[in-house]
Amino acid sequence: MRNHRQQAGFTIVEVLLAISIVAVLSGLTWASISQMYRTRDLIQERSGRYQAVRITMERLTQEIGSAFIAGPEFGFEEIPGEEAPLADAEADVPIQPVEPLQSGMIGRDEFVNFTCFAHQRTVEGERAGNIAEIGYFLRSERNDEGDLHNVLMRREDTTLDDNITRGGTIQRVLPEVESISFEYWDAGEVKLGTNEEIGQGRWVDSWDTTRREFAGRLPTRVRITLVLPPQGMMRNSETFSTQVQIQTTEVMDF
């Protein structure tokens, strides 16, 4: 009897206790691993969002910063409020096209259109220079779940025409955008030799170079505010803002 008891195995209670301990440890390990994977996915998702925002802001900065406005001497429309240049009687062939091209900037709070020197040729043999009409705006679309959401769109037209607000190709830039706003810094007309030589500027929510108020000039700065909806476990929207300084704000004369 003594030898039999010494060779006996685990009791049922001991086996059940061991199984319970292993189950608890396995559950804790799996929970830790699952949390690690969720954290990894969240970091990757947020990193992807920030990278997309950074690329978009850099592109907006480059394109708006190279905006320009030109007059009839370059084949563009007359500047509102200015007299049309006299025709050269000695010229054999008129340079002015039948339909003058439009240049400048037409923007509101929620969209902007402008001509700029920012086109980059990505297609071999493309018949285009670095001048283009570019526009940014929001468009409502349905996602995979069928819910409506705003998408930031970009329009580019390398064939200049008499309307900078239409034409060209449209592509998606950022999905799931809550809002975007553009503000334009109006430095005002500077009167040399007076106390108003240092202009008292202000932010305005629209800019239209076809109007006399903004004829022949672009805003010196454009402020862009992009708002994205909450992501993952976040409860609040995320706001990104930047300012762009336009290099050439007066009518191009070179």
KOLFI-346277 format. One record per residue: residue in three letters; z, x, y of N, C-alpha, C in turn. Coordinates in Angstrom, 3 decimals. Layout:
// KOLFI-346277
R  lumti       n_z       n_x       n_y      ca_z      ca_x      ca_y       c_z       c_x       c_y
R    Ala         Z         X         Y         Z         X         Y         Z         X         Y
...
//
This chain:
// KOLFI-346277
R  lumti       n_z       n_x       n_y      ca_z      ca_x      ca_y       c_z       c_x       c_y
R    Met     0.000     0.834    -1.199     0.000     0.000     0.000     0.000     0.876     1.259
R    Arg     0.772     1.999     1.196     0.841     2.882     2.367    -0.525     3.497     2.643
R    Asn    -1.245     3.961     1.596    -2.563     4.558     1.787    -3.585     3.531     2.292
R    His    -3.483     2.288     1.810    -4.408     1.230     2.240    -4.248     0.928     3.721
R    Arg    -3.011     0.896     4.209    -2.790     0.602     5.622    -3.283     1.741     6.507
R    Gln    -3.127     2.987     6.027    -3.577     4.108     6.838    -5.090     4.137     6.971
R    Gln    -5.860     3.625     5.990    -7.324     3.644     6.032    -7.934     2.369     6.628
R    Ala    -7.124     1.430     7.049    -7.636     0.167     7.592    -8.345     0.404     8.934
R    Gly    -9.393    -0.419     9.267   -10.126    -0.273    10.537    -9.452    -1.020    11.673
R    Phe   -10.315    -1.317    12.758    -9.800    -2.050    13.909    -9.543    -3.508    13.540
R    Thr    -8.584    -4.066    14.210    -8.338    -5.493    14.036    -9.321    -6.286    14.888
R    Ile    -9.399    -7.568    14.620   -10.309    -8.429    15.394    -9.931    -8.425    16.862
R    Val    -8.664    -8.416    17.148    -8.191    -8.409    18.541    -8.653    -7.142    19.256
R    Glu    -8.553    -6.020    18.556    -8.964    -4.757    19.152   -10.480    -4.723    19.395
R    Val   -11.260    -5.251    18.437   -12.717    -5.303    18.600   -13.099    -6.181    19.782
R    Leu   -12.461    -7.371    19.862   -12.770    -8.278    20.977   -12.384    -7.655    22.312
R    Leu   -11.253    -6.961    22.336   -10.827    -6.306    23.566   -11.812    -5.220    23.980
R    Ala   -12.302    -4.426    22.998   -13.282    -3.381    23.303   -14.591    -3.978    23.811
R    Ile   -15.037    -5.068    23.164   -16.277    -5.734    23.609   -16.118    -6.254    25.026
R    Ser   -14.946    -6.818    25.325   -14.702    -7.349    26.675   -14.748    -6.242    27.714
R    Ile   -14.141    -5.092    27.382   -14.140    -3.970    28.324   -15.566    -3.474    28.561
R    Val   -16.353    -3.328    27.475   -17.747    -2.878    27.613   -18.565    -3.878    28.433
R    Ala   -18.340    -5.182    28.200   -19.075    -6.206    28.943   -18.766    -6.135    30.435
R    Val   -17.471    -5.947    30.766   -17.069    -5.861    32.174   -17.698    -4.635    32.823
R    Leu   -17.617    -3.495    32.130   -18.207    -2.277    32.677   -19.714    -2.402    32.839
R    Ser   -20.384    -3.031    31.854   -21.838    -3.236    31.955   -22.184    -4.131    33.131
R    Gly   -21.360    -5.214    33.318   -21.609    -6.109    34.449   -21.451    -5.413    35.780
R    Leu   -20.402    -4.599    35.906   -20.195    -3.858    37.151   -21.325    -2.862    37.398
R    Thr   -21.754    -2.197    36.324   -22.855    -1.231    36.468   -24.141    -1.925    36.878
R    Trp   -24.460    -3.072    36.246   -25.682    -3.800    36.585   -25.644    -4.340    38.011
R    Ala   -24.456    -4.827    38.418   -24.324    -5.320    39.794   -24.551    -4.191    40.793
R    Ser   -24.012    -3.010    40.478   -24.194    -1.870    41.365   -25.657    -1.463    41.432
R    Ile   -26.332    -1.448    40.276   -27.749    -1.073    40.251   -28.597    -2.108    40.991
R    Ser   -28.281    -3.402    40.777   -29.033    -4.465    41.459   -28.866    -4.358    42.966
R    Gln   -27.642    -4.088    43.430   -27.402    -3.935    44.865   -28.158    -2.730    45.408
R    Met   -28.224    -1.677    44.613   -28.944    -0.479    45.036   -30.431    -0.788    45.214
R    Tyr   -31.013    -1.530    44.273   -32.426    -1.881    44.378   -32.668    -2.829    45.559
R    Arg   -31.754    -3.783    45.771   -31.915    -4.687    46.912   -31.837    -3.915    48.222
R    Thr   -30.910    -2.966    48.287   -30.799    -2.146    49.498   -32.059    -1.325    49.710
R    Arg   -32.594    -0.766    48.617   -33.823     0.005    48.727   -34.972    -0.855    49.230
R    Asp   -35.118    -2.070    48.673   -36.202    -2.960    49.094   -36.043    -3.358    50.556
R    Leu   -34.794    -3.613    50.979   -34.546    -3.992    52.367   -34.898    -2.848    53.311
R    Ile   -34.515    -1.623    52.944   -34.821    -0.468    53.781   -36.330    -0.260    53.874
R    Gln   -37.024    -0.390    52.747   -38.478    -0.233    52.758   -39.145    -1.314    53.608
R    Glu   -38.641    -2.546    53.496   -39.216    -3.644    54.271   -39.012    -3.428    55.766
R    Arg   -37.801    -3.022    56.158   -37.519    -2.790    57.572   -38.279    -1.566    58.084
R    Ser   -38.372    -0.540    57.239   -39.120     0.647    57.637   -40.591     0.307    57.845
R    Gly   -41.155    -0.528    56.964   -42.543    -0.958    57.126   -42.744    -1.755    58.397
R    Arg   -41.770    -2.630    58.723   -41.866    -3.417    59.947   -41.832    -2.503    61.171
R    Tyr   -40.893    -1.572    61.225   -40.776    -0.690    62.384   -42.008     0.201    62.540
R    Gln   -42.560     0.636    61.430   -43.761     1.460    61.511   -44.933     0.648    62.044
R    Ala   -45.069    -0.598    61.592   -46.148    -1.451    62.088   -45.987    -1.720    63.584
R    Val   -44.747    -1.956    64.034   -44.498    -2.188    65.457   -44.818    -0.933    66.264
R    Arg   -44.412     0.219    65.752   -44.673     1.470    66.467   -46.174     1.713    66.617
R    Ile   -46.923     1.517    65.544   -48.373     1.725    65.601   -49.014     0.745    66.579
R    Thr   -48.557    -0.512    66.550   -49.111    -1.523    67.452   -48.823    -1.181    68.900
R    Met   -47.585    -0.788    69.200   -47.226    -0.449    70.578   -47.998     0.775    71.060
R    Glu   -48.165     1.758    70.196   -48.928     2.946    70.583   -50.384     2.591    70.871
R    Arg   -50.928     1.688    70.064   -52.324     1.294    70.283   -52.459     0.514    71.587
R    Leu   -51.530    -0.386    71.844   -51.549    -1.138    73.100   -51.420    -0.195    74.290
R    Thr   -50.533     0.776    74.170   -50.322     1.729    75.260   -51.596     2.519    75.547
R    Gln   -52.250     2.983    74.517   -53.470     3.779    74.686   -54.586     2.941    75.302
R    Glu   -54.770     1.735    74.801   -55.900     0.913    75.245   -55.688     0.363    76.647
R    Ile   -54.514    -0.213    76.913   -54.266    -0.749    78.257   -54.210     0.379    79.278
R    Gly   -53.676     1.529    78.884   -53.594     2.652    79.810   -54.947     3.165    80.260
R    Ser   -56.001     2.928    79.466   -57.342     3.399    79.832   -58.214     2.278    80.395
R    Ala   -57.601     1.179    80.825   -58.364     0.075    81.414   -59.033     0.527    82.717
R    Phe   -60.150    -0.124    83.048   -60.862     0.239    84.278   -61.527    -0.999    84.866
R    Ile   -61.916    -0.856    86.127   -62.703    -1.880    86.807   -63.789    -1.164    87.588
R    Ala   -65.016    -1.679    87.517   -66.161    -1.039    88.168   -66.957    -2.073    88.944
R    Gly   -67.823    -1.572    89.836   -68.601    -2.443    90.700   -70.082    -2.434    90.401
R    Pro   -70.888    -3.002    91.302   -72.337    -3.155    91.077   -73.071    -1.832    90.895
R    Glu   -72.562    -0.750    91.470   -73.281     0.516    91.347   -73.327     1.012    89.912
R    Phe   -72.477     0.436    89.045   -72.487     0.787    87.626   -73.040    -0.355    86.772
R    Gly   -73.652    -1.344    87.407   -74.221    -2.461    86.677   -73.260    -3.601    86.422
R    Phe   -72.083    -3.588    87.078   -71.104    -4.645    86.876   -71.157    -5.655    88.026
R    Glu   -70.402    -6.720    87.883   -70.398    -7.781    88.872   -69.867    -7.288    90.215
R    Glu   -70.207    -8.040    91.242   -69.685    -7.733    92.565   -68.180    -7.988    92.603
R    Ile   -67.490    -7.195    93.405   -66.054    -7.380    93.584   -65.825    -8.584    94.493
R    Pro   -65.045    -9.582    94.084   -64.820   -10.765    94.935   -64.296   -10.366    96.310
R    Gly   -64.913   -10.936    97.317   -64.477   -10.660    98.682   -65.182    -9.507    99.336
R    Glu   -65.993    -8.766    98.598   -66.728    -7.638    99.157   -68.209    -7.992    99.279
R    Glu   -68.863    -7.401   100.266   -70.282    -7.651   100.452   -71.089    -6.945    99.374
R    Ala   -72.151    -7.579    98.955   -73.020    -6.974    97.947   -73.734    -5.768    98.534
R    Pro   -73.888    -4.692    97.781   -74.592    -3.499    98.296   -76.060    -3.799    98.560
R    Leu   -76.571    -3.151    99.588   -77.972    -3.365    99.941   -78.891    -2.729    98.901
R    Ala   -79.989    -3.399    98.622   -80.941    -2.884    97.637   -81.680    -1.682    98.213
R    Asp   -82.000    -0.741    97.376   -82.736     0.457    97.788   -84.223     0.133    97.803
R    Ala   -84.783     0.100    99.002   -86.186    -0.291    99.122   -87.116     0.734    98.500
R    Glu   -86.683     1.990    98.393   -87.538     3.032    97.849   -87.483     3.112    96.331
R    Ala   -86.572     2.403    95.725   -86.446     2.472    94.263   -87.598     1.710    93.621
R    Asp   -88.276     2.321    92.658   -89.390     1.674    91.977   -88.922     0.650    90.953
R    Val   -87.843     0.977    90.209   -87.345     0.091    89.169   -85.902    -0.285    89.496
R    Pro   -85.597    -1.555    89.610   -84.218    -1.948    89.911   -83.285    -1.578    88.751
R    Ile   -82.108    -1.059    89.113   -81.134    -0.667    88.100   -80.258    -1.855    87.701
R    Gln   -80.066    -2.780    88.626   -79.180    -3.906    88.374   -79.751    -4.806    87.269
R    Pro   -78.977    -5.102    86.193   -79.481    -5.986    85.138   -79.546    -7.435    85.611
R    Val   -80.252    -8.250    84.840   -80.379    -9.661    85.204   -79.016   -10.335    85.234
R    Glu   -78.208   -10.097    84.199   -76.853   -10.646    84.142   -75.860    -9.510    84.332
R    Pro   -75.209    -9.425    85.489   -74.249    -8.337    85.714   -73.116    -8.383    84.684
R    Leu   -72.660    -7.219    84.301   -71.564    -7.126    83.342   -70.239    -7.362    84.052
R    Gln   -69.276    -7.806    83.298   -67.953    -8.060    83.859   -66.991    -6.959    83.424
R    Ser   -66.158    -6.531    84.341   -65.138    -5.543    84.031   -63.834    -5.977    84.681
R    Gly   -62.747    -5.281    84.319   -61.464    -5.608    84.919   -60.457    -6.105    83.905
R    Met   -59.600    -7.003    84.355   -58.521    -7.525    83.499   -58.284    -8.993    83.807
R    Ile   -58.215    -9.796    82.741   -57.851   -11.208    82.852   -56.720   -11.430    81.864
R    Gly   -55.529   -11.605    82.368   -54.376   -11.742    81.491   -53.398   -12.778    81.984
R    Arg   -52.692   -13.348    81.038   -51.604   -14.279    81.342   -50.351   -13.772    80.646
R    Asp   -49.347   -14.609    80.616   -48.090   -14.215    79.984   -48.258   -13.976    78.491
R    Glu   -49.104   -14.786    77.810   -49.188   -14.737    76.360   -50.455   -14.065    75.835
R    Phe   -51.354   -13.598    76.709   -52.556   -12.907    76.241   -53.060   -11.974    77.331
R    Val   -53.962   -11.058    76.926   -54.557   -10.152    77.903   -55.946    -9.757    77.415
R    Asn   -56.899    -9.651    78.350   -58.256    -9.186    78.084   -58.613    -8.156    79.148
R    Phe   -59.305    -7.079    78.746   -59.611    -6.027    79.710   -60.739    -5.150    79.171
R    Thr   -61.361    -4.417    80.091   -62.339    -3.397    79.709   -61.649    -2.041    79.771
R    Cys   -61.997    -1.155    78.835   -61.305     0.133    78.773   -62.195     1.194    78.131
R    Phe   -61.696     2.439    78.156   -62.395     3.574    77.550   -61.710     3.972    76.248
R    Ala   -61.353     3.025    75.417   -60.519     3.331    74.247   -61.185     3.051    72.905
R    His   -62.479     2.719    72.899   -63.103     2.446    71.607   -63.257     3.732    70.803
R    Gln   -62.904     3.666    69.526   -63.057     4.797    68.617   -64.061     4.433    67.526
R    Arg   -65.071     5.244    67.380   -66.092     4.973    66.369   -65.551     5.335    64.987
R    Thr   -65.523     4.350    64.112   -65.050     4.554    62.739   -66.156     4.367    61.719
R    Val   -67.327     3.954    62.166   -68.476     3.745    61.287   -69.523     4.798    61.608
R    Glu   -69.988     5.487    60.609   -70.981     6.532    60.816   -72.273     5.936    61.358
R    Gly   -72.758     6.532    62.423   -74.001     6.073    63.025   -73.842     4.852    63.909
R    Glu   -72.621     4.461    64.241   -72.406     3.280    65.081   -73.009     3.501    66.464
R    Arg   -73.784     2.533    66.915   -74.423     2.632    68.221   -73.481     2.057    69.275
R    Ala   -72.496     2.834    69.648   -71.510     2.390    70.632   -70.881     3.602    71.285
R    Gly   -70.470     3.437    72.544   -69.770     4.491    73.253   -68.266     4.269    73.168
R    Asn   -67.540     4.779    74.150   -66.090     4.600    74.144   -65.638     3.436    75.006
R    Ile   -66.610     2.706    75.599   -66.270     1.550    76.436   -66.269     0.287    75.580
R    Ala   -65.288    -0.583    75.817   -65.200    -1.823    75.039   -64.412    -2.876    75.806
R    Glu   -64.652    -4.124    75.422   -63.798    -5.236    75.856   -62.749    -5.445    74.764
R    Ile   -61.504    -5.500    75.150   -60.424    -5.657    74.175   -59.495    -6.774    74.632
R    Gly   -59.015    -7.541    73.677   -58.085    -8.613    73.986   -57.008    -8.735    72.916
R    Tyr   -55.834    -9.173    73.320   -54.720    -9.437    72.407   -54.200   -10.841    72.653
R    Phe   -53.918   -11.560    71.571   -53.417   -12.923    71.691   -52.747   -13.328    70.373
R    Leu   -52.031   -14.449    70.391   -51.378   -14.977    69.192   -52.183   -16.145    68.639
R    Arg   -52.211   -16.241    67.305   -52.876   -17.361    66.647   -51.990   -17.864    65.517
R    Ser   -51.875   -19.184    65.369   -51.047   -19.778    64.321   -51.817   -19.830    63.007
R    Glu   -51.171   -19.361    61.946   -51.757   -19.400    60.609   -50.672   -19.799    59.616
R    Arg   -51.100   -20.197    58.411   -50.162   -20.544    57.347   -49.986   -19.353    56.406
R    Asn   -48.719   -19.091    56.046   -48.456   -17.997    55.116   -48.614   -18.470    53.673
R    Asp   -48.225   -17.639    52.720   -48.396   -17.977    51.304   -47.574   -19.192    50.902
R    Glu   -46.463   -19.439    51.615   -45.629   -20.603    51.303   -46.115   -21.869    51.993
R    Gly   -47.145   -21.765    52.818   -47.675   -22.930    53.517   -47.040   -23.189    54.861
R    Asp   -46.167   -22.291    55.332   -45.502   -22.473    56.620   -46.340   -21.850    57.732
R    Leu   -46.324   -22.507    58.897   -47.038   -21.979    60.050   -46.269   -20.814    60.670
R    His   -46.983   -19.784    61.071   -46.363   -18.660    61.759   -47.406   -18.032    62.677
R    Asn   -46.932   -17.296    63.676   -47.819   -16.653    64.638   -48.251   -15.281    64.136
R    Val   -49.511   -14.967    64.378   -50.063   -13.667    64.020   -50.642   -13.040    65.282
R    Leu   -50.306   -11.773    65.532   -50.882   -11.066    66.669   -52.294   -10.627    66.305
R    Met   -53.261   -11.067    67.104   -54.662   -10.772    66.861   -55.191    -9.797    67.910
R    Arg   -56.193    -9.030    67.499   -56.861    -8.094    68.405   -58.360    -8.347    68.353
R    Arg   -58.963    -8.479    69.535   -60.409    -8.702    69.632   -61.037    -7.510    70.325
R    Glu   -62.159    -7.048    69.780   -62.867    -5.921    70.397   -64.363    -6.194    70.389
R    Asp   -64.981    -5.963    71.537   -66.428    -6.148    71.689   -66.984    -4.900    72.353
R    Thr   -67.823    -4.163    71.626   -68.412    -2.943    72.177   -69.698    -3.209    72.940
R    Thr   -70.154    -4.464    72.913   -71.337    -4.844    73.689   -70.869    -5.596    74.922
R    Leu   -70.834    -4.927    76.051   -70.332    -5.553    77.273   -71.272    -6.672    77.714
R    Asp   -70.662    -7.726    78.255   -71.449    -8.860    78.740   -70.801    -9.396    80.006
R    Asp   -71.138   -10.646    80.359   -70.638   -11.213    81.607   -69.326   -11.960    81.439
R    Asn   -68.652   -11.805    80.292   -67.366   -12.478    80.076   -66.505   -11.602    79.171
R    Ile   -65.418   -11.064    79.702   -64.570   -10.157    78.927   -63.543   -10.891    78.068
R    Thr   -63.595   -12.210    78.052   -62.602   -12.972    77.281   -63.154   -13.509    75.965
R    Arg   -64.367   -13.163    75.604   -64.939   -13.704    74.374   -65.886   -12.689    73.746
R    Gly   -66.250   -12.980    72.478   -67.193   -12.126    71.766   -66.500   -11.021    70.998
R    Gly   -67.277   -10.348    70.158   -66.752    -9.231    69.390   -66.151    -9.651    68.064
R    Thr   -65.412    -8.742    67.463   -64.755    -8.983    66.175   -63.261    -9.132    66.377
R    Ile   -62.656    -9.958    65.517   -61.220   -10.237    65.616   -60.541    -9.767    64.339
R    Gln   -59.399    -9.125    64.466   -58.652    -8.647    63.309   -57.157    -8.932    63.497
R    Arg   -56.451    -9.082    62.363   -55.004    -9.280    62.397   -54.309    -7.952    62.634
R    Val   -53.310    -7.975    63.505   -52.564    -6.762    63.820   -51.145    -6.827    63.258
R    Leu   -50.427    -7.901    63.558   -49.051    -8.065    63.086   -48.837    -9.503    62.621
R    Pro   -48.356    -9.705    61.394   -48.019   -11.056    60.945   -46.582   -11.414    61.345
R    Glu   -46.247   -12.683    61.216   -44.879   -13.137    61.447   -44.345   -12.683    62.807
R    Val   -45.071   -13.026    63.864   -44.645   -12.694    65.223   -44.069   -13.947    65.879
R    Glu   -42.903   -13.794    66.468   -42.279   -14.939    67.138   -42.923   -15.181    68.495
R    Ser   -43.096   -14.123    69.278   -43.749   -14.268    70.584   -44.149   -12.895    71.109
R    Ile   -45.080   -12.899    72.057   -45.446   -11.686    72.785   -45.696   -12.085    74.228
R    Ser   -45.281   -11.234    75.155   -45.474   -11.544    76.571   -45.938   -10.291    77.300
R    Phe   -46.804   -10.512    78.287   -47.321    -9.435    79.126   -46.916    -9.715    80.571
R    Glu   -46.393    -8.704    81.235   -46.054    -8.793    82.651   -46.787    -7.678    83.381
R    Tyr   -47.197    -7.975    84.618   -48.065    -7.072    85.356   -47.388    -6.676    86.671
R    Trp   -47.350    -5.381    86.935   -46.692    -4.892    88.143   -47.678    -4.895    89.300
R    Asp   -47.382    -5.743    90.282   -48.212    -5.862    91.471   -47.573    -5.027    92.572
R    Ala   -48.167    -3.865    92.849   -47.603    -2.987    93.873   -47.889    -3.485    95.279
R    Gly   -48.793    -4.458    95.406   -49.140    -4.974    96.720   -50.096    -4.061    97.451
R    Glu   -50.672    -4.550    98.512   -51.593    -3.753    99.312   -50.802    -2.852   100.249
R    Val   -51.069    -1.566   100.153   -50.364    -0.591   100.972   -51.067    -0.441   102.319
R    Lys   -50.315    -0.572   103.409   -50.860    -0.401   104.759   -50.444     0.977   105.258
R    Leu   -51.415     1.882   105.305   -51.126     3.252   105.699   -50.645     3.314   107.140
R    Gly   -49.672     4.195   107.382   -49.162     4.403   108.726   -48.136     3.396   109.164
R    Thr   -47.685     2.535   108.265   -46.676     1.528   108.602   -45.505     1.656   107.644
R    Asn   -44.489     0.849   107.903   -43.329     0.840   107.013   -43.655     0.262   105.644
R    Glu   -44.819    -0.391   105.531   -45.228    -0.983   104.264   -46.044    -0.006   103.426
R    Glu   -46.085     1.265   103.861   -46.846     2.255   103.118   -46.261     2.438   101.729
R    Ile   -44.947     2.334   101.609   -44.297     2.333   100.304   -44.185     0.874    99.873
R    Gly   -45.076     0.445    99.026   -45.175    -0.968    98.684   -43.940    -1.494    97.968
R    Gln   -43.557    -2.705    98.283   -42.477    -3.397    97.596   -43.097    -4.241    96.487
R    Gly   -43.193    -3.662    95.295   -43.882    -4.340    94.206   -43.042    -5.412    93.549
R    Arg   -43.697    -6.125    92.618   -43.024    -7.192    91.873   -43.774    -7.425    90.573
R    Trp   -43.054    -7.965    89.585   -43.673    -8.337    88.319   -44.264    -9.732    88.441
R    Val   -45.496    -9.886    87.961   -46.146   -11.196    87.952   -46.560   -11.507    86.518
R    Asp   -46.693   -12.797    86.203   -47.010   -13.193    84.823   -48.486   -13.445    84.584
R    Ser   -49.350   -13.093    85.537   -50.792   -13.223    85.330   -51.517   -12.223    86.213
R    Trp   -52.721   -11.855    85.744   -53.563   -10.939    86.527   -55.011   -11.282    86.246
R    Asp   -55.770   -11.512    87.306   -57.162   -11.926    87.149   -57.989   -11.240    88.224
R    Thr   -58.784   -10.244    87.837   -59.566    -9.495    88.813   -60.754   -10.286    89.348
R    Thr   -60.994   -11.490    88.814   -62.050   -12.332    89.376   -61.538   -13.130    90.575
R    Arg   -60.240   -13.079    90.833   -59.655   -13.771    91.982   -59.486   -12.786    93.134
R    Arg   -59.586   -13.307    94.356   -59.482   -12.456    95.541   -58.136   -11.736    95.603
R    Glu   -57.094   -12.394    95.116   -55.756   -11.815    95.200   -55.668   -10.480    94.466
R    Phe   -56.385   -10.355    93.346   -56.343    -9.131    92.542   -57.708    -8.434    92.479
R    Ala   -58.609    -8.806    93.356   -59.964    -8.259    93.308   -59.954    -6.760    93.567
R    Gly   -60.717    -6.028    92.743   -60.896    -4.609    92.972   -59.727    -3.729    92.605
R    Arg   -58.732    -4.251    91.903   -57.598    -3.416    91.526   -56.952    -3.932    90.245
R    Leu   -56.316    -3.020    89.541   -55.588    -3.349    88.324   -54.094    -3.153    88.571
R    Pro   -53.256    -3.752    87.752   -51.818    -3.499    87.909   -51.505    -2.039    87.600
R    Thr   -50.546    -1.492    88.307   -50.192    -0.095    88.039   -49.459     0.048    86.715
R    Arg   -48.762    -1.009    86.289   -48.040    -0.982    85.022   -48.147    -2.341    84.345
R    Val   -48.039    -2.327    83.036   -47.983    -3.560    82.252   -46.775    -3.457    81.316
R    Arg   -45.942    -4.477    81.343   -44.773    -4.504    80.466   -45.052    -5.446    79.294
R    Ile   -44.843    -4.935    78.093   -45.116    -5.699    76.870   -43.800    -5.953    76.152
R    Thr   -43.549    -7.211    75.829   -42.340    -7.583    75.089   -42.749    -8.321    73.822
R    Leu   -42.386    -7.758    72.684   -42.749    -8.305    71.378   -41.473    -8.759    70.671
R    Val   -41.456   -10.000    70.207   -40.285   -10.560    69.517   -40.688   -10.929    68.097
R    Leu   -39.954   -10.394    67.121   -40.187   -10.682    65.709   -39.039   -11.519    65.159
R    Pro   -39.330   -12.428    64.234   -38.274   -13.297    63.673   -37.306   -12.503    62.813
R    Pro   -36.136   -13.090    62.487   -35.168   -12.393    61.618   -35.795   -12.032    60.279
R    Gln   -35.355   -10.915    59.736   -35.889   -10.422    58.470   -34.748   -10.159    57.503
R    Gly   -34.913   -10.606    56.250   -33.896   -10.356    55.238   -32.581   -11.048    55.569
R    Met   -31.501   -10.273    55.628   -30.171   -10.808    55.886   -29.868   -10.914    57.372
R    Met   -30.831   -10.550    58.227   -30.607   -10.609    59.673   -30.564   -12.059    60.149
R    Arg   -29.740   -12.310    61.157   -29.621   -13.655    61.710   -30.341   -13.804    63.051
R    Asn   -30.544   -12.689    63.743   -31.132   -12.743    65.080   -32.525   -12.125    65.083
R    Ser   -33.327   -12.574    66.022   -34.663   -12.014    66.200   -34.559   -10.593    66.739
R    Glu   -35.630    -9.822    66.529   -35.687    -8.452    67.024   -36.677    -8.377    68.173
R    Thr   -36.267    -7.719    69.272   -37.102    -7.606    70.458   -37.474    -6.151    70.694
R    Phe   -38.774    -5.910    70.923   -39.286    -4.577    71.208   -40.027    -4.645    72.541
R    Ser   -39.783    -3.671    73.392   -40.397    -3.694    74.726   -40.851    -2.300    75.121
R    Thr   -41.957    -2.236    75.855   -42.458    -0.971    76.375   -43.243    -1.238    77.648
R    Gln   -43.447    -0.184    78.439   -44.247    -0.280    79.646   -45.416     0.696    79.564
R    Val   -46.554     0.252    80.055   -47.782     1.053    80.035   -48.208     1.332    81.469
R    Gln   -48.480     2.574    81.767   -48.993     2.940    83.080   -50.505     3.079    83.003
R    Ile   -51.203     2.326    83.844   -52.663     2.372    83.873   -53.104     3.554    84.741
R    Gln   -54.011     4.355    84.200   -54.398     5.596    84.877   -55.275     5.347    86.092
R    Thr   -56.250     4.436    85.972   -57.171     4.163    87.085   -57.018     2.713    87.513
R    Thr   -56.397     2.497    88.660   -56.100     1.133    89.095   -57.080     0.613    90.159
R    Glu   -57.842     1.509    90.770   -58.802     1.092    91.796   -60.206     1.023    91.188
R    Val   -61.140     0.489    91.965   -62.516     0.369    91.497   -63.079     1.759    91.203
R    Met   -63.670     1.918    90.039   -64.207     3.212    89.619   -65.385     3.597    90.517
R    Asp   -65.343     4.807    91.057   -66.416     5.248    91.958   -66.937     6.620    91.558
R    Phe   -66.871     6.939    90.287   -67.387     8.250    89.834   -68.187     8.080    88.572
//
